[in-house]
Amino acid sequence: MPETKSRQRVLHLLDTYYAGDIDGALAGCTDDLEYFAPAPIDILPHMGQHRGKDAVRKAWQTIRSRYSDMRHEVRSIVAEDDAVAAHVRVFLTKRTNRRIVQFDSAMFFRLQGDRIASIHQIIDTFDLVQQVLERDLSALLTGDS
């Protein structure tokens, strides 16, 4: 049964976070929550490594300040003991021009007791940066226009 409880905690965090309730999402996390998402932080400052609820809150507020609407679809989720892995499709609407950014995210959660202690997110940052900047980086890198 612990797998079911862990799975439900992660689903609750995702639903609450994407509904816009950052504090509600963080309520189910440990005080020293670790969030790690490798990415170029000069373009995606909300990614990178953040430790503690306050640091994660600031990162998540940065995302909210850039995107007017956020939604997600959990494509699959697997739980075993205190570990949960989820494949999540994310849709973000840019505040500047209402364009939608969409990407797949592999998310790995570790629970401590009944709270989420770490979130490790892996995405195709090349694709995401292209969408955020609205530029074909492949053409830029190869010199093809």
TAPE-V426270 format. One record per backbone hydrogen bond with DSSP energy under -0.5 kcal/mol. NH is the residue of the N-H (numbers start at 1). CO is the residue of the C=O. If there is no record, write none. Layout:
[[NH,CO] [NH,CO]]
This chain:
[[4,1] [5,1] [6,2] [7,3] [8,4] [9,5] [10,6] [11,7] [12,8] [13,9] [14,10] [15,11] [16,12] [17,13] [18,14] [19,15] [20,17] [21,16] [22,20] [25,21] [26,22] [27,23] [28,25] [29,26] [30,116] [33,30] [34,117] [35,50] [36,119] [37,48] [41,39] [43,40] [44,40] [47,44] [48,37] [50,35] [52,33] [53,31] [56,52] [57,53] [58,54] [59,55] [60,56] [61,57] [62,58] [63,59] [64,60] [65,61] [66,62] [66,63] [67,63] [68,93] [69,93] [71,91] [73,89] [75,73] [75,87] [76,87] [78,85] [80,83] [83,80] [84,109] [85,78] [86,107] [87,76] [88,86] [88,105] [89,73] [90,88] [90,103] [91,71] [92,101] [93,69] [94,92] [94,99] [95,66] [98,94] [101,92] [101,99] [103,90] [105,88] [106,122] [107,86] [107,105] [108,120] [109,84] [110,118] [111,82] [112,115] [115,112] [116,28] [117,110] [118,110] [119,34] [120,108] [121,36] [121,119] [122,106] [124,104] [125,123] [128,124] [129,125] [130,126] [131,127] [132,128] [133,129] [134,130] [135,130] [137,135] [140,136] [141,137] [142,138] [143,139] [144,139]]
